[in-house]
Amino acid sequence: MPKLSAFRANSVIYFTGDVSDKVYVLQTGKVSLNYTEIDNGQEIRDPIQMGEFFGVKSALGKYPREENALALQDSTVLGFTVPEFEQFAMANTRIIMKMLKVFSNQLRRVHNQVENLLSKQEQVSPEIGLYKTGEYYLKNRMYEQARYVFGRYLTYYPAGKLAEQAAGHIETAENYLSKYGQGKGPAPIESSGSDSPRPQQGATPSELSEVAQTYYNGVSLFSQEKYSEAASEFRKIIDGNEDAEYVAKSDYEFGRCLFLTEKYDDCIKHFTALVQSYPKHPELMDILLYLGQCYEKKGDVQRAAALYKKISGMSTDEESSARLKAKKALRELEGEK
């Protein structure tokens, strides 16, 4: 049976990022759904009228809440589980028609937002675009994604004009993730304003913007652990072969997707060819580490150990993550003998 709950004024019914199977209907009082527009960073407050449902999409779709639900005054809400709501909706076709109308309006708004984002993307350099992607995730408390994207920024632009800020954002994302958890806590940064980095003018041809768009989408999917979908985006760039910088980046990311989807033979084949084509690839140590891990997963301990030893002996940063991981893996292999 649906459960009636009372919320005091200024209390939160649910937070952005929460996962729940509850669908709510406002019985008395006032509730506001607060969220951020993805295209312009504007804070939106969407009031719920008495008798209206909210929390429907995330509950039915089984994905995290996209907004905060705040009681503006003392309120009572009726909470349905998904099976209860489905049964109720099937017996009340008027509810279904009302939901379809609401969802249609929301899809139209999302379509307009995506168009705005794509039009802005054409004016943004690859460096700024990657940085702003990390900013978006951090602002929306998606700390895992922010940490990954800013890490990619430092990998590809270690001397970039925003490298110091990116390093600081990584530390912030890690601290907030540890302290609050994904989707929780305060927003570490505010909406981009006059102090935000400005895009470089006239530096990006239209075809590069399309490649950049595909790459950023792949990065976003990867950060969400949607490795197969991310691999498809990186594959488009590799096959298109339109921009050498993005092809090199996508070659590496594609190989990582193969590893994380446990396609070890394909990963070995891909990364071996990549090393042969780009013997001085900026991610060479990490590529060799992935190759070693692939062989270890396949039970070929001898080849894995040889690769770990090679990484340990390479003349580069002694404290690099790849070197430390290789040494640890080698110690574990030798301990098993």
N, C-alpha and C positions, 0 to 999 in steps of 0.2 A: 504494500500500500504506500502511496506517496506520503512523505513526511513533512509536516509543517514546522518551520524553524523561524525563530525571531532573531533579528539583528539590531543592535543599537546603532544610533546615528554615528557616522564616520567609521564604522567597522567594515572590514573587508570580507566579502562573501567568498571570493576566490581571487588568487593572484595570477598574473601572467606567468605562464610556464607550468602551472599546476596541471596534473593529469587526474581526471575524474570522469566517472560515468554518469554524473548527475546533470539533469536538465531542470531548470528552475522556471517557475511562473510567479510573478509578483502579485501578492494578494493585497497588501496594504503598504503604504509608505512610498518612498522614492528611492530608486536605484539608478546609478550611472555606470555605463561601461566606458572605461577610459583606456585609450590606446594611442599609438603613435603612427601617423601616416608614413609609409615607407619611402615615398618620393620626396617629401619636403620636410620631414621631421616634425610636423605640426602635431601638437597634442590635441586629441579629439575626446570630447565628452558626450557620449550618446545616451540620453535619458531613456529609461524604460518606463512605459506606462503600465498602470495596474491592469492585470489580465494578460500581459504579454509574456512570452517565453524568452529566456536567454540562456546562453551556454549550450545551445543545441548542436552547432556544427562540431565543436571540439569533442563533445560527448559521443555523438554518433560516429564521428570520424576517428575517434580514439587517438587524438593528438593533443599536445599541450594547449592550454588556454592562450588565446591571443590578446587578452585584455584583462584589466583589473575590474572586478565588479564591486562597486562601493555603495554602501547604504548611506544616502544623503540625510536621511532621518530615520527614526525608529520604523522598522519595516518587518513584514512577515512574508516569507516565500515558501512555496510548496516545491519540494524536491522529488523528482521522478528518477528512478533508475532507467536505463535505456529500454529494457523490456517493458517496463510500466508505461513509458512515454510512447513507445511504438504501439502498444495496445490501445492507449488512449487516443492517439492520432488516427488509427484505423477506424475507430468508432466515431470520429468527428472530422469528416472530410473538410469542413471549413478551416480547421487548423492547418491541414496540409496545404490548402490553397494560399493561406496567409503566409506560411513559411516559404513557399515557392516565390511569392512576390518579394519577400524580404531578401532571400538568397539571390534573386535576379538583380535587385538593386545593388547588392554587395559585389556581385561579379562585375557589374558595369563599372563600379567605382575602382575595383582592382585593375580592370582593363585600362582605365584612364591613367592609373598610377604607373602601370608598367610602361605605357607609351611615354609618359613624362620621364621616367627613368632612362629609357632607351635614348630619348632625344638629348638628355643631358650627358649620357655616356659618350656620345660622339665628340664632345668637347674636352674630354678628360684624358690625360696621358695615361699610359699603362701603370706608371708608378703611383700617380695620384689615385687612380681608380682602385688599385689594390689596397692602398692605405684607407680610402674611404669605405671600402667593403669591411675592413676590420673595425673602423669607427662605428659603422652601423650595428654590427654584432655587439660591440661593447656597450653602446648606448642602450641597446635592448636587452641587456643582461644575459646575452648568449655567450658566456665566458669561454667555453670550450672552443666555439667557432672563432671568437675574437683572437684567442691565443694562437690558434693555428694560422689564421690569415696574417697576423702581424709577424709571425715567425717566417712565413713565406716572403713577406716584404723584406725582412732583414737578410734572408738568404739571397734574394735576387738584387737587392739594392743596399748592400752593407754600408756604402758610403752615401746613401741617398740623403736628400735634404730633410727627410722626416724620420731618419733612422733613430735618432735619440728619443723622439716621441713614441715611435713604435716599440722600442725596448721598454719604455716606461709603461706603455699600455699592456705589454705582455705580463709584466710584474703585477700590475693592477688586476688583470684578468685572473692570474693564478691565485692571488690573495683573496679576491672576492669569491672565486670558485670554492676555495678551501673554507672560507668563513661562512658564506651564505648558501652556496650550492647553485647549480644552474637555474637561471630564471628568477633568482631571489635577490634580495638586498636592494640598495639604492642604485640608480643609474650612475656609473662612474664618470660619464661625460655628458654634457648637455648637447642640445641640437647644434648642428653646424651653423655658425653665424659669420660675422665679419672677420673673425680671427681664424677661420678654417682655411686650409691651404687652397689657393686658387689654381685652377687647371691651367696648364700651359696652352698658349694660344697658337694655333696653326701648325702644331707639331705632329698631329695625328691624322693620317689620311683616313678616308671613310672605310676602306677595306680593313684597316687595322682595328678600327672600332668594333667591327663585326667579330674579328678574331678575339679581341679583348673581351667582348661580351661573352663569347663562348667559354673562354678561359675562366673568367670570374664565376660563371655559372658552375663550371666543373669544380672550382675551389670551394664554392658554397656547398655543393652536394657532398664533396669529400668530407668537409668539416661536420656535416650532419650524418656521417658514416653511411652514406648512400653510395657505396663504392662502385657498384655496377653502373649506376646512372652517371656518376662522375667519369668513369672510364669511357663512356660513350661520347661525352663532351670533349675529352682530351683526344680521343681517336679522330674526331672531326678535324681538329687542328693539325694533327700529324698527317692525316691523309690529304688535307688541303694544301699543306706545305707553302703557305703564303707569307709567313713571317718567321725568320730563322730563330729569333729570340723566343717566341711563343712555342715554336716546335720543340726547341730544346727543353723548355720548362715542361711542356705537356708530355714529352717522352718520359721524363722522370716520374711525373705524377701518374701516368698511365701504368708504369711498371709497379708503382706502389699499390695501385688499385688491384693489379693482378695478384700481388702477394697477399693483400688483405682479404681477397676472395678465395684464397687458398689454391690458386692456379699456379702451382710452383713450377711446373715444367714450362708453361708459357712465360712466367716471370723470368726464369733463367734465360730462355731464348731471347726475350726482349732486352733485358739488361746487358747480356753478353754482346748483342749487336750494337747496343747504345755505346758501350765502352769502346768498341772497335771504331765506331763512327766519330765519337767525341772523347778521345783519350784524356783530354784535359777538362772534362765536364766539371762545372763547379760543385756538383753533388757526387763526385767520384767516390769518396769514402763511404757515403751512405749507400750508393749503388752496390759497392762491393760488400757492404754489410748485409744488404738484402739478399745478395747472391749467396753469401755464407749461410744465412738463415734458411734460404730455400733448400740448399743441400742438406742442412741439418734436419729440416722437416722431412726430407725424403730418406733420411737414414744414412746419407753419405758423409760420415763424420770426418773422413780424411780430407775431402775437398773443403768442407766447412772450416776445419781447423787451419788449412793452408790460407784461406781467404782472411780469416781473423788475424793470422800472423802477419799477413801482408799489410793489413790496415794498421796494426800496431807498430809496424816498422816504417810507415810512411812519414816523410819529413814535413810535418805540418803542426798545427796547434796540438800540444800535448794533452790539453784538457778538452778537446773536441768531443762532442757527444758520441759520434761514431766510434772514435778510438776507445773511449771508456767502455762502450757497449761491447766492442770486439774483444777487449781484454777480459771482461767479465765472462763473455760466452766461451772464450778459450779456456779460462780457468775451470769453468763448469765441465767442459768436455774432457779436459785432462783429469779432472777429479773422478770422472766416471770410468776411467780406464783401470 
